[in-house]
Amino acid sequence: MQHSAAIVPTSIPWSSGLLENTLAKLRRCYPFLRIGEIGRSVLGRSLFLVSIGRGPCRVGYNAAHHSNEWITTPVLLKFLEQYAAGLLCGGNLAGVDCMRLFDCYTLDIIPMVNPDGVDLVTGALPRKSKAFCNACEIARRFPDIPFPDGWKANIRGVDLNLQYPAEWARARAIKFAQGFDRPAPRDYVGPRPLSEPEAFVMHQRALRADYQLTLAYHTQGKLIYWKFDDFDPEGSYELARRMGDASGYEPQLTPYGSGSAGYKDWFIQQFNRPGYTIEAGIGQNPLPVSQFDEIYRDNLGILLLGMIGLSKI
């Protein structure tokens, strides 16, 4: 099922402004979408939450923790749009009936966790702004990391996916030993867990929503990370294998050097439920928009299995 008049752009760089504009158009076309702000970034940009469905099983998907992985934002929004379009016409998505999804599941999407960083990478942050100049100063201390393409952090130079209270001190020791002991384009864990407003909002939302499963979208490598330390939530590996079969991605254990303080690490530790980091696409970040269609095609099955994978509808 395809929606003929697509709203979500998939061939241009994204920004916080484009996100806001796209969500407004989606709201007009699909008034049953629940779209709201759950917090603000360092620079005051909205952190949006989009919810669809009325089912008892609530799952949460998020994208763009990392600035130069912004291509994950339109992946989630295209899925949302195609799902919503299917509801209007009584259709299905890859063979799954959209109305049954709506009745059985509630899906939360946080499409851009790091809007300030995305704007920096894609050129939407004014070059003469104080924030841009501060980022330049941070980047100069790390000349081996290309600027702005190599920027993963939030605008204060804190890596948001190293901000969660799941062996944060271990992540700190590892990253400090690698030289990331101060604000940096990537890999700085911050002064303490949840010091950054974006990570704090994500943490609080997950606690309130009590998700049964979460998908955190990153790039790249065509990998599915499914485990944290010795936590092994029931059905988690089996679902990772099914996601792998559907996508061609490989389920893997997270490498030790990056296996702490991430969103899915904390989610698994906190709830002992399935949480996954999806490393979409292949190549060097930021991935080119020319790769979008392949990424979306590969991930459609994963996005559906995130809802239906632990139960039958």
Secondary structure, DSSP 8 states (H G I E B T S, - for coil): ---SS--S--SS---HHHHHHHHHHHHHH-TT-EEEEEEE-TT--EEEEEEE---SEEEEEEE-SSGGGTTHHHHHHHHHHHHHHHHHHT-EETTEEHHHHHHHEEEEEE--S-HHHHHHHHT-S-TTSHHHHHHHHHHHT-TTS-TTTT--S-TTS--GGG-SSSSHHHHHHHHHHTT--SS-SS----SSTT-SHHHHHHHHHHHHHT-SEEEEEEESSSEEE--BTTB--TTHHHHHHHHHHHHS-EEE---GGG-SS-HHHHHHHHH-S-EEEEEES-SSSS--GGGHHHHHHHHHHHHHHHHHTTS--
